[in-house]
Amino acid sequence: MLLLAAAPCALAGPPIQHQAHDVAAFDLLVRQLDNGDIPLNDQAAATQALERLGALLPPGDAYRQRRYEYVYCFLAFDNDVKGGYAYAGRGTEQAQKAGDLEAESNFRICRGLYQSKLTTERDALPDYEAAIRIARRLENSRLIADALTWRGSAQSLLGEQAKALFDFLEAQRLYETVGNTTAAQSNLISIATIYRRLGEYGKAGDYLRQSMQSAQRKGDKQEQMVVYMQQGFLATERGDPAGAVAPLQQALALARETGSRQSVGSALLALAESNNARQRHAEALQQVQAATKEFQAVSDHSNTGMLLLQSAEAHAGLGQHELAAREFDLAEASVRQSRNMRYLAELYEERSRNQEALGKPAAALADLKLKMETDAALARMAKTQLTTLMSWQFDTERRELENRKLAADKALKEQQLATLERVRGWQWLAILLAGVLLLLMLWLAWRQLRQSRHLHRLALTDALTGISNRRHIEYMLGEAVDEARRSQQELAVIMLDIDHFKRVNDSHGHPAGDQVLEQLVRVCLGALRQHDRLGRMGGEEFLVVLPDTDLEGGLQVAERLRACVAAARPVVDGVELQLSISLGVAQLRPTESGAASLVRRADAALYHAKDNGRNRVEAAP
């Protein structure tokens, strides 16, 4: 629904001017507004809908008065978040006193919406969950679906993508069950958002295209704006920030048409993120400042952390590193409060670069380590969510299969009782059905196994280079350490980093940087021995595990890698580049506490190589 600022309704005091009262027409209009069947593209349209609903409200009808009030709660406070929260609180209390569970559920959803903007999405969850419990008690499928979509949106922003997807899929099933095709089509945008955040960009793009077609058919500018925003985010996450500009500008134009300052602020903030990614920091800073004014005007504090982060990135890009440092620190406190791990990882990476520019290598290294820890936490979270999704999918398919089998068995028994003379024929039919079910179970099990293997490979492989990702190479290193200790063999590791790789991205763009990484990985694989293992730790940093190798052997392998990369001359867009790498080598000590300390020593040697001029190999003491 579109939210706008308007005069207080009956809940706040002043009476409504009633005109022609029609209970059936009032109920129909409430249902249409609840379902989203009437596009509310600007403030005038929303105001007109509220005036029309108030005119149809029968005087003295307390039940319908509360329905008018919860519709008003959603439509009247887009530019007054504090007012909306207070209004929803009063509505919740009055609905509880009246024992009106349906109104209470709607008011709790409304209060959760404004709570999320005043503080965080986590603070809104109790109201959403209470709304779901009430709606389930009422067995109101549409209301259950509405509450599920709001809780799913909050969970998704908090990083709980698996839980959010369950909510959206259940809501989709309920919307389709009650025939609410408009809400079902709108819910596809939420499902697309989940797939985008899970890295399923192809699925996300398909859902967004379908949602845009639906929004354009309805003439719903609000929905079109949301789809354009998601298309912009999708382009940015795919590494194409330039491709994000057009849809985000479309979203900004539609937001200004609707008069929603929150939507204008969101679009400006998204454009700032895109421009920072494209090194257009001055433009990004202007957009952050404009977005800040929009959010402040409506008391929306939910984007404070991201505003500070983008402002800090812009100031750092403009060379104002001291100011950027202060903003990064403020952003960290806000982002930590919201518990958004993705934003934290971005913050630590950008602040590390700023610390390096300030000549604070120790602080830069500390932030890089925080980035690594946050990435590891995100990886664990992603693994947990993938496992949860796979388990949920398997359980769902198993339940469906069991239901089909129960239905088939029931039909078979009824037929056997009704037609005893055809018992033998039904027995053959039962055998045939059992065979079909067995084949179906085998097919489902095979498909589940194939998908499990595919997801396992994805979880262990770096998507860009095809080599082991951080989690997998660290696992192989741990195995190698255990084997070295059991067999009393030597073990060495190499940490390597591409020198001045940021210049490649700045000069040729991130897609070109990705091509360089792919070419250099092929060069390194060609220079390694058969039993050596190469993995990407993140960005342009890699780890090589060298089983049965002492420090001297590790130095020889490292020098060979350095020489091969120096001679490689990768070509991007017809331009031949000359790159170099710095390497740190460490050998496992008999008293070493484990793989982590071995990697730390190699990492320290790598930084020593960089400090000594780069394009060189250094051994850890």
C-alpha positions as CSV (number, residue, x, y, z in Angstrom):
1,M,0.0,0.0,0.0
2,L,1.0,3.6,-0.6
3,L,1.6,5.6,2.6
4,L,1.0,9.4,2.8
5,A,0.6,12.2,5.3
6,A,-3.0,13.1,5.9
7,A,-5.3,14.6,8.6
8,P,-6.0,12.4,11.7
9,C,-9.0,10.0,11.4
10,A,-11.6,9.0,13.9
11,L,-9.2,7.2,16.1
12,A,-7.3,10.4,16.8
13,G,-10.5,12.4,17.5
14,P,-12.3,14.4,14.8
15,P,-15.4,12.7,13.3
16,I,-15.8,11.6,9.7
17,Q,-18.2,13.3,7.4
18,H,-20.6,10.5,6.3
19,Q,-22.4,10.7,3.0
20,A,-24.1,7.8,1.3
21,H,-23.7,4.8,3.6
22,D,-23.4,1.4,1.9
23,V,-22.2,-1.5,4.1
24,A,-21.5,-3.8,1.1
25,A,-19.7,-1.0,-0.8
26,F,-17.6,-0.2,2.3
27,D,-16.6,-3.9,2.8
28,L,-15.8,-4.3,-0.9
29,L,-13.5,-1.2,-0.8
30,V,-11.7,-2.4,2.3
31,R,-11.1,-5.7,0.7
32,Q,-9.8,-4.1,-2.5
33,L,-7.4,-1.9,-0.6
34,D,-6.3,-4.8,1.6
35,N,-5.6,-6.9,-1.5
36,G,-3.9,-4.1,-3.4
37,D,-6.5,-4.3,-6.2
38,I,-6.6,-0.4,-6.5
39,P,-3.2,1.1,-7.5
40,L,-2.4,4.1,-5.3
41,N,0.2,5.9,-7.3
42,D,0.4,9.2,-5.5
43,Q,-0.9,11.1,-2.5
44,A,-4.0,12.3,-4.2
45,A,-5.1,8.8,-5.1
46,A,-4.6,7.6,-1.5
47,T,-6.4,10.6,-0.1
48,Q,-9.3,10.0,-2.4
49,A,-9.5,6.4,-1.4
50,L,-9.6,7.3,2.3
51,E,-12.2,10.0,1.7
52,R,-14.4,7.5,-0.3
53,L,-14.0,4.9,2.4
54,G,-14.9,7.4,5.1
55,A,-18.0,8.5,3.2
56,L,-19.2,4.8,3.0
57,L,-18.7,4.1,6.7
58,P,-22.0,3.6,8.5
59,P,-22.3,5.8,11.6
60,G,-22.2,4.0,14.9
61,D,-20.7,0.8,13.4
62,A,-17.7,0.2,15.7
63,Y,-16.6,-2.9,13.9
64,R,-16.2,-1.1,10.5
65,Q,-14.9,2.0,12.2
66,R,-11.9,-0.1,13.3
67,R,-11.4,-1.4,9.7
68,Y,-11.4,2.2,8.5
69,E,-8.8,3.0,11.1
70,Y,-6.4,0.2,10.3
71,V,-6.6,1.0,6.6
72,Y,-5.9,4.7,7.5
73,C,-2.9,3.4,9.6
74,F,-1.2,2.0,6.5
75,L,-2.1,4.8,4.2
76,A,-1.7,8.0,6.2
77,F,1.8,8.2,7.7
78,D,4.4,7.6,5.0
79,N,6.0,11.0,5.8
80,D,5.4,10.8,9.6
81,V,6.9,7.6,10.9
82,K,6.6,8.6,14.6
83,G,2.9,9.6,14.1
84,G,2.2,6.3,12.4
85,Y,3.8,4.3,15.2
86,A,1.8,6.1,17.9
87,Y,-1.4,5.8,15.9
88,A,-0.8,2.0,15.4
89,G,-0.2,1.6,19.2
90,R,-3.5,3.3,20.1
91,G,-5.3,1.2,17.5
92,T,-3.8,-2.0,18.9
93,E,-4.9,-1.1,22.4
94,Q,-8.5,-0.3,21.3
95,A,-8.8,-3.5,19.3
96,Q,-7.6,-5.5,22.3
97,K,-10.2,-3.9,24.5
98,A,-12.9,-4.6,22.0
99,G,-11.8,-8.2,21.5
100,D,-11.5,-7.5,17.7
101,L,-8.7,-10.0,16.7
102,E,-8.7,-9.1,13.0
103,A,-8.3,-5.4,13.7
104,E,-5.6,-6.2,16.3
105,S,-3.6,-8.3,13.8
106,N,-3.7,-5.5,11.2
107,F,-2.7,-2.8,13.7
108,R,0.2,-5.0,14.9
109,I,1.4,-5.3,11.3
110,C,1.1,-1.6,10.9
111,R,3.0,-0.9,14.2
112,G,5.8,-3.3,13.1
113,L,6.1,-1.4,9.9
114,Y,6.8,1.9,11.6
115,Q,8.9,0.3,14.4
116,S,11.3,-1.0,11.7
117,K,11.8,2.5,10.4
118,L,12.2,4.1,13.8
119,T,14.8,1.5,15.1
120,T,15.5,-1.9,13.4
121,E,13.7,-4.7,11.7
122,R,14.5,-7.0,14.6
123,D,12.5,-4.7,16.9
124,A,9.5,-5.1,14.5
125,L,9.5,-9.0,14.6
126,P,7.5,-9.4,17.9
127,D,4.5,-7.4,16.4
128,Y,4.7,-9.4,13.1
129,E,4.8,-12.7,15.0
130,A,1.9,-11.7,17.2
131,A,-0.1,-10.8,14.1
132,I,0.6,-14.2,12.6
133,R,-0.5,-16.0,15.7
134,I,-3.8,-14.0,15.8
135,A,-4.4,-14.6,12.1
136,R,-3.8,-18.4,12.4
137,R,-6.2,-18.4,15.4
138,L,-8.8,-16.8,13.2
139,E,-8.0,-19.2,10.3
140,N,-7.9,-16.1,8.1
141,S,-5.8,-17.1,5.1
142,R,-5.4,-13.7,3.6
143,L,-4.4,-12.1,6.9
144,I,-2.0,-14.9,7.6
145,A,-0.4,-14.3,4.2
146,D,-0.1,-10.5,4.8
147,A,1.6,-11.0,8.2
148,L,3.9,-13.6,6.7
149,T,5.1,-11.2,4.0
150,W,5.9,-8.5,6.5
151,R,7.8,-10.9,8.8
152,G,9.6,-12.4,5.8
153,S,10.8,-9.0,4.7
154,A,12.2,-8.3,8.1
155,Q,13.9,-11.7,8.3
156,S,15.4,-11.2,4.9
157,L,16.9,-7.8,5.8
158,L,18.4,-9.4,9.0
159,G,20.1,-12.1,6.8
160,E,17.7,-15.0,7.6
161,Q,17.0,-15.7,3.9
162,A,15.9,-19.3,4.4
163,K,13.3,-18.4,7.0
164,A,12.1,-15.4,4.9
165,L,11.7,-17.7,1.8
166,F,9.6,-20.1,3.8
167,D,7.3,-17.2,4.8
168,F,7.0,-15.9,1.3
169,L,6.3,-19.3,-0.2
170,E,3.6,-20.0,2.4
171,A,2.1,-16.6,1.7
172,Q,2.1,-17.3,-2.0
173,R,0.3,-20.6,-1.5
174,L,-2.3,-18.9,0.7
175,Y,-2.8,-16.0,-1.7
176,E,-3.4,-18.5,-4.5
177,T,-5.8,-20.5,-2.3
178,V,-8.0,-17.5,-1.7
179,G,-7.7,-16.3,-5.3
180,N,-5.9,-13.1,-4.4
181,T,-3.9,-12.9,-7.7
182,T,-2.9,-9.3,-7.2
183,A,-1.2,-9.9,-3.8
184,A,0.4,-13.1,-5.2
185,Q,1.9,-11.2,-8.1
186,S,3.3,-8.6,-5.7
187,N,4.7,-11.3,-3.5
188,L,6.8,-12.5,-6.4
189,I,9.0,-9.4,-5.9
190,S,9.8,-10.5,-2.3
191,I,10.7,-14.0,-3.6
192,A,12.9,-12.4,-6.2
193,T,14.7,-10.4,-3.5
194,I,15.4,-13.6,-1.5
195,Y,16.9,-15.3,-4.6
196,R,19.0,-12.2,-5.2
197,R,20.4,-12.2,-1.7
198,L,21.1,-15.9,-2.0
199,G,23.1,-15.3,-5.2
200,E,20.5,-17.0,-7.5
201,Y,20.7,-14.0,-9.9
202,G,19.1,-15.8,-12.8
203,K,16.0,-16.8,-10.8
204,A,15.8,-13.3,-9.3
205,G,15.9,-11.7,-12.8
206,D,13.2,-14.0,-14.1
207,Y,10.9,-13.2,-11.2
208,L,11.5,-9.4,-11.5
209,R,10.7,-9.4,-15.2
210,Q,7.5,-11.2,-14.5
211,S,6.7,-8.8,-11.7
212,M,7.4,-5.7,-13.9
213,Q,5.0,-7.0,-16.6
214,S,2.3,-7.5,-13.9
215,A,2.9,-4.0,-12.4
216,Q,2.8,-2.4,-15.8
217,R,-0.5,-4.2,-16.7
218,K,-2.1,-2.9,-13.5
219,G,-0.6,0.6,-13.9
220,D,0.8,0.3,-10.4
221,K,3.7,2.8,-10.2
222,Q,4.5,1.8,-6.6
223,E,5.1,-1.7,-7.6
224,Q,7.1,-0.6,-10.7
225,M,9.3,1.5,-8.4
226,V,10.0,-1.5,-6.1
227,V,10.9,-3.7,-9.1
228,Y,13.2,-1.0,-10.6
229,M,15.0,-0.8,-7.2
230,Q,15.5,-4.5,-7.1
231,Q,16.8,-4.5,-10.6
232,G,19.3,-1.9,-9.6
233,F,20.5,-3.9,-6.6
234,L,20.7,-7.0,-8.8
235,A,23.0,-5.2,-11.3
236,T,25.2,-3.9,-8.5
237,E,25.6,-7.3,-6.9
238,R,26.4,-8.8,-10.3
239,G,29.4,-6.5,-10.5
240,D,27.8,-4.1,-12.9
241,P,27.2,-0.8,-11.0
242,A,26.9,1.1,-14.2
243,G,24.0,-1.1,-15.2
244,A,22.3,-0.3,-12.0
245,V,22.0,3.5,-12.8
246,A,19.1,3.4,-15.3
247,P,16.7,1.3,-13.2
248,L,17.5,3.2,-10.0
249,Q,16.9,6.5,-11.8
250,Q,13.6,5.2,-13.0
251,A,12.8,4.2,-9.4
252,L,13.8,7.7,-8.2
253,A,11.5,9.4,-10.8
254,L,8.5,7.2,-9.7
255,A,9.2,7.8,-6.0
256,R,9.1,11.6,-6.6
257,E,5.8,11.1,-8.5
258,T,4.3,9.3,-5.5
259,G,5.4,11.9,-3.0
260,S,6.9,9.3,-0.7
261,R,10.0,10.8,0.9
262,Q,11.0,7.4,2.3
263,S,11.0,6.0,-1.2
264,V,12.9,9.0,-2.6
265,G,15.5,8.6,0.1
266,S,15.8,4.8,-0.6
267,A,16.4,5.4,-4.3
268,L,18.9,8.2,-3.7
269,L,20.8,5.9,-1.2
270,A,20.9,3.1,-3.8
271,L,22.2,5.5,-6.4
272,A,24.9,6.6,-4.0
273,E,26.0,3.0,-3.5
274,S,26.2,2.5,-7.3
275,N,28.2,5.7,-7.8
276,N,30.7,4.9,-5.1
277,A,31.2,1.5,-6.8
278,R,31.9,3.4,-10.0
279,Q,34.4,5.8,-8.2
280,R,32.0,8.7,-8.8
281,H,32.4,9.8,-5.2
282,A,31.4,13.5,-5.4
283,E,28.1,12.5,-7.0
284,A,27.6,9.8,-4.4
285,L,28.2,12.2,-1.6
286,Q,25.5,14.6,-3.0
287,Q,23.0,11.7,-3.1
288,V,23.8,10.6,0.4
289,Q,23.2,14.1,1.7
290,A,19.9,14.4,-0.2
291,A,18.8,10.9,1.0
292,T,19.7,11.9,4.6
293,K,17.4,14.9,4.4
294,E,14.5,12.8,3.0
295,F,14.8,10.2,5.9
296,Q,15.2,12.8,8.6
297,A,12.1,14.6,7.3
298,V,10.0,11.5,8.1
299,S,11.9,10.3,11.2
300,D,13.1,7.2,9.5
301,H,16.3,6.0,11.2
302,S,16.5,2.5,9.7
303,N,19.0,3.5,7.1
304,T,21.4,5.4,9.4
305,G,24.2,2.9,9.2
306,M,24.1,2.6,5.4
307,L,24.0,6.4,5.0
308,L,27.1,6.8,7.1
309,L,28.9,3.9,5.3
310,Q,28.2,5.4,1.9
311,S,29.2,8.9,3.1
312,A,32.5,7.5,4.5
313,E,33.2,5.7,1.2
314,A,32.6,8.8,-0.7
315,H,34.8,11.0,1.5
316,A,37.6,8.3,1.4
317,G,37.3,8.3,-2.4
318,L,37.7,12.1,-2.4
319,G,40.8,11.9,-0.3
320,Q,39.2,13.2,2.9
321,H,40.5,10.3,4.9
322,E,40.3,11.7,8.4
323,L,36.6,12.6,8.0
324,A,36.0,9.2,6.4
325,A,37.6,7.5,9.4
326,R,35.2,9.2,11.8
327,E,32.2,8.3,9.6
328,F,33.3,4.7,9.3
329,D,33.4,4.4,13.2
330,L,29.9,5.9,13.5
331,A,28.7,3.6,10.7
332,E,30.1,0.6,12.5
333,A,28.2,1.3,15.7
334,S,24.9,1.7,13.7
335,V,25.4,-1.3,11.5
336,R,26.4,-3.5,14.5
337,Q,23.1,-2.5,16.1
338,S,21.2,-3.6,13.1
339,R,23.2,-6.8,12.9
340,N,23.6,-6.6,9.1
341,M,26.6,-8.8,8.4
342,R,26.8,-7.9,4.7
343,Y,27.1,-4.2,5.5
344,L,29.7,-5.0,8.2
345,A,31.9,-6.9,5.8
346,E,31.7,-4.0,3.3
347,L,32.5,-1.5,6.1
348,Y,35.6,-3.3,7.3
349,E,37.0,-3.7,3.8
350,E,36.5,0.0,2.9
351,R,37.7,1.2,6.3
352,S,40.9,-1.0,5.9
353,R,41.7,0.9,2.6
354,N,41.1,4.2,4.4
355,Q,43.4,3.2,7.3
356,E,46.1,2.3,4.8
357,A,45.7,5.6,3.1
358,L,46.1,7.3,6.5
359,G,49.4,5.4,7.0
360,K,48.0,3.1,9.7
361,P,49.0,-0.4,8.5
362,A,48.2,-2.0,11.9
363,A,44.7,-0.6,11.9
364,A,44.3,-1.6,8.3
365,L,45.4,-5.1,9.0
366,A,43.0,-5.3,12.0
367,D,40.1,-4.3,9.8
368,L,41.1,-6.9,7.2
369,K,41.0,-9.5,9.9
370,L,37.6,-8.3,11.0
371,K,36.5,-8.5,7.3
372,M,37.8,-12.1,7.1
373,E,35.9,-13.0,10.3
374,T,32.7,-11.4,9.1
375,D,33.1,-13.2,5.7
376,A,33.6,-16.5,7.6
377,A,30.4,-15.8,9.6
378,L,28.5,-15.0,6.4
379,A,29.8,-18.2,4.9
380,R,28.6,-20.2,7.9
381,M,25.3,-18.5,7.7
382,A,25.0,-19.2,4.0
383,K,25.8,-22.9,4.6
384,T,23.2,-23.1,7.3
385,Q,20.6,-21.5,5.1
386,L,21.4,-23.8,2.2
387,T,21.1,-26.8,4.5
388,T,17.8,-25.5,5.9
389,L,16.5,-24.9,2.4
390,M,17.5,-28.4,1.2
391,S,16.0,-30.0,4.3
392,W,12.8,-28.0,3.8
393,Q,12.6,-28.9,0.2
394,F,13.1,-32.6,0.9
395,D,10.5,-32.6,3.7
396,T,8.0,-30.8,1.6
397,E,8.4,-33.2,-1.3
398,R,8.3,-36.1,1.2
399,R,5.0,-34.8,2.7
400,E,3.5,-34.4,-0.8
401,L,4.5,-37.9,-1.7
402,E,3.1,-39.3,1.5
403,N,-0.2,-37.4,0.9
404,R,-0.4,-38.8,-2.6
405,K,0.2,-42.3,-1.3
406,L,-2.4,-42.0,1.4
407,A,-4.9,-40.7,-1.1
408,A,-4.2,-43.5,-3.5
409,D,-4.5,-46.1,-0.7
410,K,-7.8,-44.7,0.5
411,A,-9.2,-44.7,-3.0
412,L,-8.0,-48.3,-3.5
413,K,-9.7,-49.5,-0.3
414,E,-13.0,-47.8,-1.1
415,Q,-13.0,-49.4,-4.5
416,Q,-12.2,-52.8,-3.1
417,L,-15.1,-52.6,-0.7
418,A,-17.6,-51.3,-3.3
419,T,-16.6,-53.8,-6.0
420,L,-15.6,-57.1,-4.4
421,E,-16.1,-58.9,-7.7
422,R,-13.2,-56.9,-9.2
423,V,-10.7,-57.5,-6.3
424,R,-8.1,-59.0,-8.5
425,G,-8.2,-56.2,-11.0
426,W,-7.9,-53.6,-8.2
427,Q,-4.9,-55.6,-6.7
428,W,-3.1,-55.2,-10.0
429,L,-4.0,-51.5,-10.0
430,A,-2.6,-51.2,-6.5
431,I,0.6,-52.9,-7.6
432,L,0.9,-50.5,-10.5
433,L,0.3,-47.5,-8.3
434,A,2.9,-48.7,-5.8
435,G,5.3,-49.1,-8.7
436,V,4.6,-45.6,-9.9
437,L,5.0,-44.2,-6.4
438,L,8.3,-46.2,-6.0
439,L,9.6,-44.8,-9.3
440,L,8.5,-41.3,-8.2
441,M,10.3,-41.7,-4.9
442,L,13.4,-42.9,-6.6
443,W,13.3,-40.0,-9.1
444,L,12.8,-37.5,-6.2
445,A,15.7,-39.0,-4.3
446,W,17.9,-38.9,-7.4
447,R,17.0,-35.3,-8.0
448,Q,17.6,-34.4,-4.4
449,L,21.0,-36.1,-4.5
450,R,22.0,-34.4,-7.7
451,Q,21.0,-31.0,-6.2
452,S,22.8,-31.7,-3.0
453,R,26.0,-32.5,-4.9
454,H,25.6,-29.4,-6.9
455,L,25.1,-27.2,-3.8
456,H,28.0,-28.9,-2.2
457,R,30.3,-28.1,-5.1
458,L,29.0,-24.5,-5.1
459,A,29.7,-24.2,-1.4
460,L,33.3,-25.3,-1.9
461,T,34.2,-23.4,-5.1
462,D,35.1,-19.8,-5.8
463,A,32.4,-18.7,-8.3
464,L,34.8,-16.5,-10.3
465,T,38.0,-18.6,-10.6
466,G,36.7,-22.1,-10.2
467,I,39.4,-22.9,-7.5
468,S,38.7,-23.7,-3.8
469,N,37.0,-20.9,-1.9
470,R,38.2,-19.7,1.5
471,R,36.2,-22.3,3.4
472,H,37.4,-25.2,1.3
473,I,41.1,-24.2,1.3
474,E,41.1,-23.7,5.0
475,Y,39.5,-27.1,5.4
476,M,42.2,-28.7,3.2
477,L,44.9,-26.9,5.2
478,G,43.5,-28.3,8.4
479,E,43.5,-31.8,6.9
480,A,47.1,-31.3,5.7
481,V,48.3,-30.1,9.2
482,D,46.7,-33.3,10.7
483,E,48.4,-35.5,8.1
484,A,51.8,-33.8,8.5
485,R,51.7,-34.4,12.3
486,R,50.5,-38.1,11.9
487,S,53.2,-38.9,9.3
488,Q,55.8,-36.5,10.7
489,Q,56.2,-34.9,7.3
490,E,57.0,-31.3,6.5
491,L,54.3,-28.8,5.5
492,A,54.5,-25.3,4.1
493,V,52.0,-22.6,3.0
494,I,52.2,-19.6,0.7
495,M,50.1,-16.5,1.0
496,L,50.2,-14.4,-2.1
497,D,48.6,-11.1,-3.1
498,I,48.4,-9.3,-6.5
499,D,50.4,-6.0,-6.3
500,H,48.4,-2.8,-7.0
501,F,45.4,-4.8,-8.1
502,K,43.1,-1.8,-7.3
503,R,44.7,0.1,-10.2
504,V,43.4,-2.5,-12.6
505,N,39.9,-2.1,-11.3
506,D,40.1,1.7,-11.2
507,S,41.6,1.9,-14.8
508,H,39.7,-0.9,-16.6
509,G,36.7,-1.7,-14.4
510,H,35.7,-4.6,-12.1
511,P,34.8,-6.9,-15.0
512,A,38.3,-6.5,-16.4
513,G,39.7,-7.1,-12.9
514,D,37.7,-10.4,-12.8
515,Q,39.2,-11.4,-16.2
516,V,42.7,-10.7,-14.8
517,L,42.0,-12.9,-11.7
518,E,40.9,-15.8,-13.9
519,Q,43.9,-15.6,-16.1
520,L,46.4,-15.3,-13.2
521,V,44.8,-18.3,-11.5
522,R,45.4,-20.4,-14.6
523,V,49.0,-19.2,-14.6
524,C,49.5,-20.2,-11.0
525,L,47.8,-23.6,-11.4
526,G,50.3,-24.3,-14.3
527,A,53.2,-23.4,-12.0
528,L,52.2,-25.6,-9.1
529,R,52.9,-29.2,-8.5
530,Q,50.3,-31.9,-8.8
531,H,49.7,-32.3,-5.1
532,D,49.8,-28.6,-4.3
533,R,46.4,-26.9,-3.5
534,L,45.4,-23.3,-4.4
535,G,42.5,-21.4,-2.9
536,R,41.1,-17.9,-3.0
537,M,41.0,-16.2,0.4
538,G,39.1,-13.2,-0.9
539,G,39.6,-10.3,-3.3
540,E,43.1,-10.7,-4.8
541,E,44.6,-12.8,-2.0
542,F,45.3,-16.5,-2.4
543,L,46.6,-19.4,-0.2
544,V,48.7,-22.3,-1.5
545,V,49.0,-25.5,0.6
546,L,52.3,-27.4,0.0
547,P,52.1,-30.9,1.5
548,D,55.5,-32.8,2.2
549,T,57.4,-29.5,1.6
550,D,59.9,-27.7,3.9
551,L,60.6,-24.0,3.9
552,E,63.3,-24.1,1.2
553,G,61.0,-26.0,-1.1
554,G,58.2,-23.6,-0.4
555,L,60.4,-20.7,-1.3
556,Q,61.3,-22.4,-4.6
557,V,57.6,-22.9,-5.4
558,A,56.9,-19.3,-4.4
559,E,59.7,-17.9,-6.6
560,R,58.4,-20.0,-9.5
561,L,54.9,-18.5,-9.0
562,R,56.3,-15.0,-8.8
563,A,58.3,-15.4,-12.0
564,C,55.4,-17.0,-13.9
565,V,53.0,-14.2,-13.0
566,A,55.6,-11.6,-13.9
567,A,56.0,-13.1,-17.3
568,A,52.3,-13.8,-17.9
569,R,51.2,-10.4,-19.5
570,P,47.4,-10.9,-19.2
571,V,45.3,-9.2,-21.9
572,V,42.1,-7.4,-21.2
573,D,40.1,-5.7,-23.9
574,G,43.1,-5.8,-26.2
575,V,45.4,-4.2,-23.6
576,E,48.4,-6.2,-22.3
577,L,49.0,-5.7,-18.6
578,Q,52.1,-6.3,-16.6
579,L,51.4,-7.5,-13.1
580,S,53.4,-8.9,-10.1
581,I,52.6,-10.7,-6.9
582,S,54.1,-10.6,-3.4
583,L,54.4,-13.8,-1.5
584,G,54.9,-14.9,2.1
585,V,56.1,-18.5,2.9
586,A,55.8,-20.3,6.3
587,Q,56.7,-23.8,7.4
588,L,54.7,-25.7,10.0
589,R,56.5,-25.8,13.3
590,P,56.5,-28.9,15.5
591,T,55.1,-26.7,18.3
592,E,52.6,-24.8,16.0
593,S,49.2,-24.5,17.6
594,G,47.4,-25.2,14.4
595,A,46.6,-24.0,10.9
596,A,45.5,-20.5,12.0
597,S,48.9,-19.6,13.4
598,L,50.6,-21.0,10.3
599,V,48.5,-18.8,8.1
600,R,49.1,-15.8,10.3
601,R,52.9,-16.2,9.9
602,A,52.6,-16.6,6.2
603,D,50.3,-13.5,6.0
604,A,52.9,-11.5,8.1
605,A,55.6,-12.6,5.7
606,L,53.4,-11.4,2.8
607,Y,53.0,-8.0,4.3
608,H,56.8,-7.9,4.9
609,A,57.2,-8.6,1.2
610,K,54.9,-5.7,0.3
611,D,56.7,-3.4,2.7
612,N,60.0,-4.3,1.1
613,G,59.0,-3.2,-2.4
614,R,56.5,-5.9,-3.6
615,N,57.1,-8.4,-6.4
616,R,59.2,-10.6,-4.1
617,V,59.1,-13.6,-1.8
618,E,59.7,-13.4,2.0
619,A,60.0,-16.3,4.4
620,A,58.3,-16.3,7.9
621,P,60.9,-16.6,10.7
